[in-house]
Each structure stands twice: as structure tokens, then as C-alpha cells.
Amino acid sequence: MSQYILISRLNVQNANAIAGFTWGFPAITHFLGFTHNLQRKLKNIPQFMRLSFDGCAVIAHKHHVHSYGKYDTEFTQNRNPPYLLSHSKADTPPVIEEGKMHMTVTLLIGCQGIIGNKKDELIAWLNNSCLTQRLAGGTILNQALDIEIFSASQDNLHLIKRKLLPGFLLLDRADYLHEHYESLCKLNQETELLDAWLDFSALKKAARPKSDLISKHLLSLSTESYHIDQITTLQAVWQKHLDLPYKQELIPTTLVEHFASLEPNKATQKVLQQWAEYCNPSDKTDADWEFIPKPKPGYLVPIMTGYKAISPVYQAGKVKNTRDTETPVCFVEAVHSIGEWKSVHRIKDIDELNACFWYYHHEENWYLCKQSTNAPDTSTSTTSVTPVESETDFY
């Protein structure tokens, strides 16, 4: 791409908060669809026919999901419209639970072609076109948009970052999912890709047998009985063990040997009893519940990245009750992957910014959105990139 089109701080009302069976932010397909629709309109303007939009980066600034409950587990319910006219009297429609949200986002769109002295004209056209479109099913509330055009050079990086802060870029982390799935398959050949995906998306806890007396014992070791290097080693090994999820087979041999060398007496009776239960817990053993960390660091979230066809493409007019009778139809299911929210200030160079752009990819029955830096096999994850040129309705 030779230029960036920066559309800053789009205030969107009642956008779709549900994407596949995830919720909290619209699917990336909404933002690429918004960009693709602008591209189609642009081709009808003679002076801009040679321009093309090349990918889109999404930066989130604010979001508010319409939910309630102790853990925001229920969406706000409403009636829309409040009344229906039926049989000459006003009927009350049913209450519908909808996953909606307000959000403030910035779109950074790549642009190919020569704009020349038509920059102001293009900005005016983009302002009018964007305000007449919906974004993720929501209404854009801005009266006028803040749109700027930058050349894609390192010199402009600090200017672009200043416009984007504070904000978080949505990154494709399908490579994390692919890598974790392969590591699980080495341990268990029956592992499914869903198991790896849940390790990233689900909040999991694991029980660890009570170990407070063990920790106190190791911290209170005296230099009269042990060399200072031995004490430091034992404490470091124990701390490293506590940082990992509890597994009996992962208990360090160094600690096993240490407690085996302790003489049973009144002073060591309780700690040795706790150590025995720690090594061989039963259903009655007291335990502490700990969160299991995600397989990779970062602000990782489950996201929807496209569709997988579950039917052939039907010719226009063959399927009843579709949107129109002129477009071919294909039935699909949502494809899910892993994303990461990364603060804009962590972007160091222009190549790293270019790697944050999302693109369409179409391969056999897969219709995906992905970034160009991650490209494992699409049979085991959701990655690979080239623009989608087909015009097909998905149901």
C-alpha cells in the first residue's frame, strides 16, 4: 500500500456485540465489509476509478456492551418497535434479548494508487459515504468525520500513532492457536482443535493441595543446618513449581529429596504431613483453586474471523426467502480463531503497523479474514490472505 486513509473516532451506536458464539466486540468481517462497500462505491466515481482500498486495521478506543448481571452474563432486553398494529388494535410485541453495544473505533485503511491533487475531494466523498453506511449493524453518530490521508512511510508513523492513542489494535493470533494445537496433539492424538481454542478463550481453574506450611518451612530454613546456596536453590525451585499448574508428576526431585531427609519429630510433623498430602492428594485433601494461565502471554480473546461453507453455492433464485433473486447463495458456519488487543504505543516501525492490516482470503470452502504475518495451513487453523472477489450471500 502507498497511502493510509485514517478515519478517526467513529462513534457507533447499537453495533452487533455477538459474533458467532463469542460476544463483546463485532466480528472482523464487519469492518472489512464496511471497507469493501466503500471500495465498490469508489469504482463508480470516474476520478477515483484507479484507486483501490487494500486492507483495514481496527483500533478500539471505547466500548460499552448492553449487558447486566453479576458477570455481565445477560443482554439488555427491549421491544422494537414498541407496538404493532394488528387486527385494528395495538398489539405488544415480544421482548427480545439483543446483543448490542456502543463503541468508538478508528479505521486505518490501506490505499493503492495516485491521489494527486484530489485529496480534499476524496476526503469529502469519504465523509459523505461513511455517514450513509452502517458499521457492524450500528449507526454512525458523528456529524462530520475526522479523515486524514498519510503516505505509508516511517516518517509519518509517529503522527499516525499520536492520532490513534489511546487505543488498541486487534491482531490475528491464529499462529498461537496452531502452535498450541500441535503441542497438545503430541501429548494426546485425540485432541481436537476446539480443545486448543478453549484453552485460550475459557477461564479455567485447577486445584492445588494446601501448601502454606511447605512455603513457611522453606522460607524459614536456617543457615546453621543448610548452606546458603542450598536454601536459595530450594526456594527458587519451589517458587518456579508454584508458577506452574499443579501436577503430581511435575513435583521437583530436589524438593522430594529435601523432605525425605527431614527427621520426623514434633517440629516437622505437620509440614511432613502436608507434604505427603501434597504429593498424593485424595478427595478429602484441602486445596486452593488457582487460575490456569493462557498458553501465550498478551491480552488474548476469542474472535470470529470468517465463514466455512456447509453447502454448495446455489444459483440466484434457487433458494426461497433470500435477500434478493440476483445473487448466488451459500449456507455457512462461523469460523473462530484467537486475537490479541495490542496497545498502539507498542508499534515500533511501519512494517509492524502494516502487519496489523486485515485482508480477505478465499480458499475452496473457506471465506476468511486474516493478517499477512500469520500463514499456517487453513486445514488446522484460520490463516492465509488474498482479497475475496466473489459476490455471494452467506446464510
Residue pairs with C-beta under 8 A, 6 or more apart in sequence:
1 54
1 55
1 110
1 111
1 112
1 152
1 354
1 357
2 111
2 112
2 113
2 151
2 152
3 110
3 111
3 112
3 115
3 149
3 150
3 151
3 152
4 108
4 109
4 110
4 111
4 149
4 150
4 151
4 152
4 156
4 160
5 53
5 108
5 109
5 110
5 111
5 126
5 147
5 148
5 149
6 106
6 107
6 108
6 109
6 147
6 148
6 149
6 150
6 160
6 163
7 106
7 107
7 108
7 109
7 126
7 130
7 145
7 146
7 147
8 106
8 145
8 146
8 147
8 148
8 163
9 61
9 104
9 105
9 106
9 142
9 146
10 104
10 105
10 106
10 107
10 130
10 135
10 140
10 142
10 145
11 102
11 104
11 140
11 141
11 142
12 102
12 103
12 104
12 105
12 135
12 136
12 138
12 139
12 140
12 141
13 102
13 138
13 139
13 141
14 100
14 101
14 102
14 137
14 138
14 139
15 26
15 30
15 100
15 101
15 102
15 103
15 135
15 136
15 137
15 138
16 26
16 27
16 30
16 99
16 100
16 101
16 136
16 137
16 138
17 23
17 24
17 25
17 26
17 65
17 66
17 67
17 75
17 99
17 100
17 101
18 99
19 25
19 26
19 27
19 303
19 304
19 334
20 27
20 304
20 334
20 335
20 336
21 334
21 336
22 201
22 301
22 302
22 303
22 304
22 336
23 65
23 99
24 63
24 65
24 101
24 301
25 60
25 63
25 101
25 103
25 170
25 301
25 303
26 101
26 103
26 136
26 137
27 136
27 303
27 304
27 305
27 334
28 58
28 170
28 303
28 304
28 305
28 339
28 358
28 369
29 304
29 305
29 306
29 307
29 369
30 135
30 136
30 137
31 56
31 58
31 105
31 107
31 135
31 136
31 358
32 56
32 358
32 359
32 360
32 369
34 56
34 107
34 133
34 135
34 136
35 53
35 55
35 56
35 107
35 109
36 53
36 360
37 133
38 53
38 109
38 126
38 129
38 130
38 133
39 52
39 53
41 129
42 48
42 49
42 51
42 52
42 53
42 125
43 49
45 125
47 118
47 121
48 118
48 122
48 125
50 113
50 114
51 111
51 112
51 113
51 115
51 122
52 111
52 112
52 113
53 109
53 110
53 111
53 112
54 109
54 110
54 111
54 112
54 357
54 359
55 109
55 110
55 357
55 358
55 359
56 107
56 108
56 109
56 110
56 357
56 358
57 107
57 108
57 109
57 169
57 170
57 353
57 356
57 357
57 358
58 105
58 106
58 107
58 169
58 170
58 358
59 105
59 106
59 107
59 108
59 164
59 167
59 168
59 169
59 170
59 344
60 103
60 104
60 105
60 167
60 168
60 170
60 341
61 104
61 105
61 106
61 166
61 167
62 102
62 103
62 104
63 101
63 102
63 103
63 104
64 101
64 102
64 103
65 72
65 75
65 99
65 100
65 101
66 75
66 76
66 98
66 99
66 100
66 101
66 102
67 73
67 74
67 75
67 76
68 74
68 76
74 97
75 97
75 98
75 99
75 100
76 97
76 98
76 100
77 95
77 96
77 97
77 98
78 95
78 96
78 98
79 92
79 93
79 94
79 95
79 96
80 93
80 96
80 98
81 93
82 92
82 93
83 90
83 91
83 92
83 93
84 90
84 91
84 92
84 93
85 91
100 138
101 138
102 138
103 136
103 138
105 135
106 163
106 164
106 167
108 160
108 164
108 356
108 357
110 152
110 354
110 357
111 149
115 122
115 149
119 149
122 149
123 147
123 148
123 149
126 145
126 147
127 144
127 145
127 147
130 140
130 145
130 147
131 140
131 142
131 145
133 140
134 140
148 163
150 156
150 159
150 160
152 350
152 354
153 350
154 349
154 350
157 347
157 349
157 350
157 353
160 353
161 344
161 345
161 347
164 344
165 344
165 345
166 343
166 344
167 343
167 344
168 299
168 341
168 342
168 343
168 344
169 341
169 342
169 343
169 344
169 347
169 356
170 303
170 339
170 340
170 341
170 356
170 358
171 339
171 340
171 341
171 342
171 356
171 371
172 305
172 337
172 339
172 358
172 370
172 371
172 373
172 374
172 383
173 296
173 298
173 300
173 337
173 338
173 339
173 340
173 374
174 305
174 337
174 338
174 370
174 374
174 376
174 381
174 382
174 383
175 374
175 376
175 381
175 383
176 200
176 295
176 296
176 300
176 338
177 193
177 196
177 197
177 200
177 337
177 338
177 381
177 382
178 376
178 377
178 380
178 381
178 383
180 196
180 199
180 200
180 295
180 296
181 191
181 193
181 196
181 380
181 381
182 380
183 295
184 191
184 195
184 196
184 199
185 191
193 380
193 381
196 295
197 302
197 336
197 337
197 338
199 294
199 295
200 294
200 295
200 296
200 300
200 302
200 338
201 301
201 302
201 338
203 291
204 291
204 292
205 289
205 290
205 291
205 292
206 245
206 246
206 289
206 290
206 292
207 246
207 287
207 288
207 289
207 290
208 246
208 287
208 288
208 289
208 290
209 246
209 274
209 277
209 278
209 281
209 285
209 286
209 287
209 288
210 274
210 277
210 278
210 285
210 286
210 287
210 288
211 242
211 274
211 278
211 288
212 274
213 270
213 271
213 274
214 238
214 271
214 274
214 275
214 278
215 238
216 271
217 268
217 271
218 234
218 235
218 238
219 235
221 231
221 234
221 235
223 231
226 234
233 254
234 254
234 255
234 258
237 252
237 254
237 255
238 252
238 255
241 250
241 251
241 252
241 255
244 250
245 290
245 292
246 290
248 279
248 280
248 281
251 278
251 279
256 279
259 271
259 272
259 275
262 268
262 271
262 272
264 272
277 285
281 287
294 300
298 340
298 342
299 340
299 341
299 342
300 338
300 339
300 340
301 338
301 339
301 340
301 341
302 336
302 337
302 338
302 339
303 336
303 337
303 338
303 339
304 334
304 335
304 336
304 337
305 335
305 336
305 337
305 339
305 368
305 369
305 370
305 382
306 334
306 335
306 361
306 366
306 367
306 368
306 369
306 382
307 332
307 333
307 334
307 335
307 366
307 367
307 368
307 394
308 332
308 333
308 334
308 335
308 365
308 366
308 367
309 330
309 331
309 332
309 365
309 366
309 367
310 331
310 332
310 333
311 330
311 331
311 332
312 330
313 328
313 329
313 330
313 392
314 328
314 329
314 330
315 328
316 324
316 325
316 326
316 327
316 328
316 329
317 325
317 326
318 329
319 329
322 329
322 393
322 395
323 393
324 393
327 391
327 392
327 393
328 391
328 392
328 393
329 392
329 393
329 395
330 392
330 393
330 394
330 395
331 394
331 395
332 367
332 394
332 395
335 366
335 368
335 382
336 382
337 381
337 382
337 383
342 356
347 353
347 356
354 372
355 371
355 372
355 373
356 371
357 371
357 372
358 369
358 370
358 371
359 369
359 370
359 371
359 372
359 385
359 386
359 387
360 367
360 368
360 369
360 385
360 386
360 387
360 388
361 367
361 368
361 369
361 370
361 384
361 385
361 386
361 388
362 368
362 386
362 388
362 389
362 390
363 378
363 384
366 378
366 382
366 384
367 388
367 394
368 378
368 382
368 383
368 384
370 382
370 383
370 384
370 385
371 385
372 385
374 383
375 383
375 384
375 385
376 383
378 384
